[in-house]
Amino acid sequence: GRIINVIGEPIDERGPIPTEHFSAVHAEAPDFVEMSVEQEILVTGIKVVDLLAPYSKGGKIGLFGGAGVGKTV
């Protein structure tokens, strides 16, 4: 891998990064009609969560639990 600063300039003294395409970090949000309306399930790997309370991909969730119960998988 390469090391770059916050504006995308290489700082690892290995020269410029060869690329054909650049994308702006601060870009306009896509139009509403361009967004996907398909819902996908986020597979967490926690069997009980995937079965009883599946999460949709791209949304926000809160997962509460005690220490040592497998929240981080």
Residue pairs with C-beta under 8 A, 6 or more apart in sequence:
2 10
2 12
2 14
2 17
3 10
3 11
3 12
4 10
4 11
4 12
4 17
5 11
7 25
8 22
8 25
10 16
10 17
39 56
39 57
40 56
40 57
40 58
41 50
41 54
41 55
41 56
41 57
42 54
42 55
42 56
42 57
43 50
44 50
44 55
44 73
45 73
46 70
46 71
46 73
49 55
49 63
55 61
63 71
65 71
